[in-house]
Amino acid sequence: ADAFADGSVKGQMQDAFGAQAGRYHGTPTCLEVVGNQAIVGGIVTQGSGFAGGAEGTFFLTSVVDHGTSANDAPDQISFSFWGFPADGSVDCTTFPPGASHPTTLPKARSS
């Protein structure tokens, strides 16, 4: 996702849960970045498996970018959380970058 000076956010978010557990796809509406950590949040547009029926709810995911060198630690992504009301009561400041986030797991590096 990309954040712009006017506060708008553009992009897409997708998280696959492995094996046949499902995935969700969403449209980001907020992005908060502090150093190498970010929180992305938005509206679930498609869900399957664990995220089946989550369409129209708000999601939040935390990521950590450790760099691009082969010597850098792998990037990390938290579990994705969805099902929040999409009424503005939850946003990226609810789960701020740099805070302790539950279950942050290594994410495979992509090329």
N, C-alpha and C positions, 0 to 999 in steps of 0.2 A: 504494500500500500504506500501511497505517497501522500504527504500532508502539505497543504499550501498555506501561504501567509494569512489568508482570510479564514483559516480554521477548517476548510473543507478537506475531505479525504477522498481519494480515488484509488480503486484497485479491486482485487479479489482475494479471498482467503479460502483455502481448502485444507482440511485436516483429515487424513485417513487413519483409521484406528488399527489397521493390521488385520491380517487373515481375512475373515469374513465378518468382522465386527462392524463394518460400515464406515461412513464418512459424512462430512457436511461441507457445504459450499456456502459462502456468505459474501455480502457486500459490506466492506468496512465503512463505518461512519465516524470512527475516532481512531487516533493514533497518538500515543504519548511516547516520546523517546527521551531517555536519560542515559548519556554515555553510550554504552554498547547494549543497553537493554531497552526493550520496547513492549508496549501493550497495544494490541490491536483489538478493536471491538466493532461489532456491527450487527446486521440482520441476517439470520440464516435464511437462505433462499432455497436450499435443497438439503435433505437429510435422509440417511438410510441407516439400517442397523440400529446401534445405540442412539443415533440422532434422528431416527425416524419420528416424524410428527413434530419436529422442532422448528419447522418452517414458520417464519414470522416472529420468532423470539430473538432476543439479543444474545450474542456470544462474546466471550472474552478469552484471549490467549496471550500468554507471555512468551517472549523470545529473547535469546541472548546471542549476539554475534561476536564470536571470538576471533574473527579475522579470516583472511583468505590464504594464508601460508599453510603448506602441508605440515608445518611444525606447530601450528596453532591448535589449541584444543577444539574438539568438535563443537559446532553451534548447538544450542539447546532450545527446546520448546516445552512448555508446560502442557499438562492436560488442557484441553479446551473445555470451557464451561459455557453452556447454553441453557435456554429455558427462562432467562430473565425477561421481565416484561419489557416490551419495546416502546415504553412510554417516556423515556428520558430519565427515569429514576435511577438507572444504572448506566455508567459510561466508563471510559478508560481511566478516569480518576478514581473510580471505585476500587481498582486493582492496580495501583501505581507502579511504574517501573522502579526497580531498586528495592521494593518491598519483598519480604519473604513469601514466595509463592509455593503452594503445595505441589509436590511431586514434579520437579523439573527434571526432565530426562534428556540424555544426549539425543541429538537429532543427526541422522546420517548426513554427511556432507554431500552437496550436489555440485556438479561441475557446470 
